[in-house]
């Protein structure tokens, strides 16, 4: 592994920010630390960078320990870092912002010029060397910060919520630009964000964090389709939670029946599920996994529902349906003909209805 985080523990006063985190990152991989504010993702990133010193544990980059055999300062770790607020000098031109770290190394002027031009070309800013940051758009300022991080050819690129200050359309475009750039340069990248869509687009793998711990690690598809627990299911995307009591558990088949307020449903058990002492649990099903079918059948998980609300979102609709007193969100085609107050028949696919720990 190119980066190993071993038993990392960091606290501020009595508050534990990172709680014995272990993580391995392959060379050339883009991994995202994803979670809400205060979950420990930025503190973990800052420990990798050497901007924070943990109470316990170690970070190993390319086989070299950063803490256990003596503290290695950030300048000697072979990293480039892009901060949330860009941290570029407003009084320096683009060229001088990018060249700043190289000048501190007292490199020859010709070498500095060559490296800066190479970095600016890589991020699409060639020809803008003489502009000041105030003369650039938000996306261009972000590229300056990227060029400055890349100019020293780092082994590892660390990005701390780098797109949070951009508008929605620019943020979406920059996701793909950053991913393409990292791929092209064959850099190992650790990306921090609270934006689930951003994480899904950029990442090879996602580490979901909660209260200083990694609660699930996996490829984006598994994180979305097979959440490890309720927190992950709720944080990643939109889902429906259905409360009920376990009435029949088939561990050998990975299935269970759940008695809910509107009837009995067959569900799939999450991989990490263990039968609780209290039979009250919750199932999760995504809005797009609930189907509208033309007529009632005798198969499992078919129910009559009434459309309470319709929400138009361009290429699809969210309809909110009630079964008895239970409200579910369903994603359907934008041209659905049924109106509010009409009855429909829905099917909850047992393979997609997950009982979570």
C-alpha positions in Angstrom: 0.0 0.0 0.0 1.2 3.5 -0.8 -0.4 5.2 2.2 -1.2 3.4 5.4 -3.0 5.0 8.3 -2.5 2.9 11.4 -4.6 3.3 14.5 -4.7 7.1 14.2 -6.1 8.8 17.3 -6.4 12.6 17.7 -8.3 14.6 20.2 -8.7 18.3 21.0 -9.1 18.7 24.7 -11.7 16.2 25.7 -13.1 15.9 22.2 -12.0 12.9 20.2 -11.7 14.0 16.6 -10.2 10.8 15.1 -10.9 7.6 16.9 -8.3 4.9 16.0 -8.7 5.0 12.2 -7.1 2.4 10.0 -7.0 2.9 6.2 -4.9 1.6 3.3 -4.6 3.6 0.1 -3.2 2.1 -3.1 -0.8 4.1 -5.4 -2.7 6.1 -8.0 -6.0 5.7 -6.1 -8.5 8.5 -5.4 -10.1 7.9 -2.0 -12.6 10.2 -0.4 -13.2 10.8 3.3 -16.9 11.6 3.4 -19.1 12.7 6.3 -20.8 15.6 8.0 -19.1 18.4 9.8 -17.2 17.3 12.9 -16.9 13.6 11.8 -13.0 13.8 11.7 -12.4 13.8 8.0 -10.4 17.0 7.8 -8.4 16.2 10.9 -7.5 12.9 9.4 -6.3 14.7 6.2 -4.3 17.2 8.3 -2.6 14.3 10.1 -1.6 12.9 6.7 -0.2 16.3 5.8 1.6 16.8 9.0 -0.4 19.8 10.0 -1.7 18.0 13.1 0.2 15.5 15.3 -1.9 12.6 16.6 -1.8 11.3 20.2 -1.5 7.7 18.9 -0.9 5.9 15.6 1.1 6.6 12.5 0.8 7.6 8.8 3.1 5.7 6.4 3.7 7.2 3.0 5.6 5.2 0.4 7.0 3.0 3.2 8.2 5.8 5.4 6.6 6.5 8.8 5.6 10.1 9.4 5.4 10.0 13.2 6.7 6.9 14.9 10.3 7.3 13.9 10.5 11.0 14.4 8.1 13.7 13.1 8.5 14.4 9.4 7.5 18.0 8.6 5.0 18.7 5.8 7.6 20.1 3.4 9.4 16.7 3.5 6.4 14.4 3.0 6.1 14.7 -0.8 2.6 16.1 -0.6 0.6 18.9 -2.3 -2.4 20.3 -0.6 -5.4 22.3 -1.8 -7.4 24.1 0.9 -11.0 24.9 1.0 -10.4 28.7 0.7 -7.7 28.2 -2.0 -5.1 30.2 0.2 -3.6 32.0 -2.8 -1.9 35.4 -2.4 -4.1 38.2 -3.7 -1.2 40.5 -4.3 0.8 38.0 -6.4 0.3 37.2 -10.0 -0.7 33.7 -11.0 2.9 32.8 -12.0 4.3 34.0 -8.6 1.5 32.2 -6.7 2.4 28.9 -8.3 6.2 29.5 -8.1 6.1 30.4 -4.4 7.2 27.0 -3.1 9.8 26.6 -5.8 11.4 29.9 -4.9 11.7 28.8 -1.3 13.9 25.9 -2.6 16.2 28.4 -4.3 15.9 26.6 -7.6 17.3 28.2 -10.8 15.0 30.7 -12.5 14.9 28.6 -15.7 13.8 25.5 -13.8 11.1 27.4 -11.9 9.8 28.9 -15.2 9.7 25.5 -16.8 7.9 23.8 -13.8 5.3 26.6 -13.5 4.5 26.5 -17.2 4.1 22.8 -17.0 1.7 23.0 -14.0 -0.4 25.8 -15.5 -0.7 23.9 -18.8 -1.9 20.8 -16.8 -4.7 22.8 -15.2 -5.6 24.8 -18.3 -4.3 28.2 -17.3 -1.5 28.6 -19.8 -1.3 32.3 -20.9 -2.7 33.7 -17.6 0.6 33.9 -15.8 0.4 37.7 -15.4 -3.1 38.0 -14.1 -3.9 38.6 -10.4 -6.3 36.3 -8.5 -8.9 39.1 -8.5 -9.0 39.0 -12.3 -9.9 35.3 -12.3 -13.2 33.5 -11.9 -13.7 31.2 -8.9 -12.9 28.1 -11.0 -9.7 29.7 -12.3 -8.6 30.6 -8.8 -9.3 26.9 -7.8 -7.0 25.9 -10.7 -4.3 28.2 -9.5 -4.4 26.4 -6.1 -4.3 23.1 -7.9 -1.3 24.2 -10.0 0.6 25.3 -6.9 0.0 21.9 -5.3 1.1 20.1 -8.4 4.1 22.1 -9.3 6.5 20.2 -7.1 5.4 16.8 -8.5 4.0 15.5 -5.2 3.6 11.8 -4.4 0.3 12.6 -2.8 -2.4 15.2 -3.5 -4.6 16.2 -0.5 -7.8 18.1 -1.2 -9.8 19.6 1.6 -13.3 20.5 0.4 -11.8 22.3 -2.6 -15.1 23.0 -4.4 -17.3 24.1 -1.6 -16.9 27.8 -2.5 -18.0 27.4 -6.1 -21.5 27.6 -7.6 -23.3 24.4 -8.4 -22.6 24.2 -12.2 -18.9 25.1 -11.8 -18.6 22.6 -8.9 -20.0 19.9 -11.1 -17.6 20.6 -14.0 -14.6 20.9 -11.6 -15.3 17.4 -10.2 -14.6 15.8 -13.6 -11.6 18.1 -14.2 -9.9 17.2 -11.0 -10.6 13.5 -11.5 -9.2 13.7 -15.1 -6.1 15.6 -14.0 -5.3 13.2 -11.1 -5.7 10.2 -13.5 -3.5 11.8 -16.1 -0.7 12.6 -13.7 -1.0 9.2 -11.9 -1.1 10.8 -8.5 -2.4 9.3 -5.3 -5.2 11.6 -4.0 -7.1 11.9 -0.7 -10.2 14.0 -1.1 -12.3 15.4 1.8 -15.9 16.4 1.3 -19.4 16.4 2.9 -21.0 16.4 -0.6 -22.1 12.8 -1.4 -22.5 13.5 -5.1 -19.0 14.9 -5.3 -17.7 11.8 -3.6 -19.6 9.4 -5.9 -18.2 11.1 -9.0 -14.6 11.6 -8.0 -13.7 8.5 -5.9 -12.3 5.0 -6.6 -13.3 4.3 -3.0 -15.2 6.2 -0.3 -14.6 6.0 3.4 -17.7 7.2 5.2 -16.9 8.7 8.6 -19.0 9.3 11.7 -17.8 10.6 15.1 -14.2 10.0 14.3 -14.6 6.5 12.9 -14.8 4.9 9.4 -18.2 3.2 9.4 -18.0 2.0 5.8 -15.3 1.7 3.2 -16.1 0.7 -0.4 -16.6 1.6 -4.0 -19.3 4.2 -4.6 -21.8 1.6 -5.9 -21.6 -0.6 -2.8 -21.8 2.4 -0.5 -25.0 3.5 -2.2 -26.6 0.1 -2.8 -25.4 -1.8 0.3 -25.1 0.7 3.1 -23.6 -0.8 6.3 -26.0 0.9 8.7 -28.8 3.5 8.9 -26.3 6.4 9.1 -24.7 5.6 5.8 -28.1 4.9 4.1 -29.4 8.3 5.3 -26.3 10.3 4.5 -25.7 8.8 1.0 -28.6 9.8 -1.3 -32.3 9.7 -0.5 -34.0 6.8 1.1 -37.2 5.7 2.8 -37.0 4.2 6.3 -39.7 1.7 7.3 -40.0 0.8 11.0 -41.3 -2.6 12.0 -40.7 -5.8 14.0 -38.9 -8.9 12.9 -41.4 -11.8 12.6 -39.3 -14.3 10.7 -35.6 -14.3 10.1 -34.0 -16.6 7.4 -30.3 -16.1 8.1 -29.4 -18.9 5.6 -31.2 -17.0 2.8 -30.2 -13.5 4.0 -33.9 -12.6 4.2 -36.4 -11.6 6.9 -40.0 -10.6 7.2 -40.8 -7.3 8.8 -44.2 -6.5 10.3 -44.9 -2.8 9.6 -47.9 -0.5 10.2 -49.1 -1.3 6.7 -48.5 -5.0 6.5 -45.8 -7.6 6.3 -42.9 -7.1 3.9 -40.0 -9.4 2.9 -36.6 -7.7 3.0 -32.9 -8.5 2.5 -30.5 -8.5 5.5 -27.5 -6.2 5.3 -24.2 -8.0 5.3 -23.3 -6.7 8.8 -26.8 -7.5 10.2 -27.0 -9.4 13.5 -30.3 -10.3 15.1 -31.0 -7.8 17.9 -32.4 -8.7 21.3 -35.1 -6.1 20.6 -37.0 -7.2 17.4 -37.7 -3.6 16.4 -35.7 -2.6 13.3 -35.8 -0.4 10.3 -35.6 -1.2 6.6 -34.4 1.1 3.9 -35.5 1.3 0.3 -34.4 4.0 -2.3 -37.2 5.9 -4.1 -36.1 4.6 -7.5 -36.4 1.0 -6.2 -40.1 1.2 -5.6 -42.0 0.2 -8.7 -45.5 1.1 -9.9 -47.2 -1.9 -11.3 -50.4 -2.1 -13.4 -52.4 -4.5 -11.2 -52.3 -6.2 -7.9 -50.7 -9.6 -7.7 -50.3 -12.3 -5.1 -46.5 -11.8 -4.8 -44.7 -10.4 -1.8 -44.5 -6.6 -1.1 -47.4 -5.4 -3.3 -49.5 -2.7 -1.7 -52.2 -0.2 -2.7 -51.1 3.4 -2.1 -52.6 6.9 -2.6 -50.6 9.7 -4.1 -50.4 12.6 -1.6 -48.0 14.9 -3.4 -46.1 15.3 -6.7 -42.8 17.1 -7.0 -41.5 17.8 -10.6 -37.7 17.7 -10.9 -37.2 18.0 -14.7 -36.4 14.5 -16.0 -38.3 12.7 -13.2 -41.0 13.1 -10.6 -41.0 12.4 -6.9 -44.4 11.3 -5.7 -45.1 10.9 -2.1 -47.6 8.1 -1.4 -49.4 6.9 1.7 -50.1 3.3 2.6 -52.4 3.6 5.6 -50.5 6.3 7.6 -47.0 5.5 6.2 -45.5 8.0 3.8 -43.1 6.8 1.1 -41.1 8.8 -1.5 -41.1 7.2 -5.0 -39.1 8.2 -8.1 -41.1 7.9 -11.3 -40.9 9.1 -14.9 -41.8 12.8 -15.4 -44.8 11.9 -17.6 -46.7 9.8 -14.9 -50.4 10.4 -15.6 -51.8 9.7 -12.2 -52.6 12.8 -10.1 -52.7 13.6 -6.4 -55.5 11.7 -4.6 -55.4 8.8 -7.1 -54.7 5.2 -6.0 -51.8 3.3 -7.5 -50.3 -0.2 -6.8 -46.6 -0.3 -5.7 -44.1 -3.1 -5.4 -41.2 -3.0 -2.9 -38.5 -5.2 -4.4 -37.3 -7.5 -1.5 -33.7 -7.5 -3.0 -33.6 -3.7 -2.6 -35.4 -3.4 0.7 -32.6 -3.7 3.2 -32.9 -4.3 6.9 -30.0 -2.4 8.5 -28.1 -2.7 11.8 
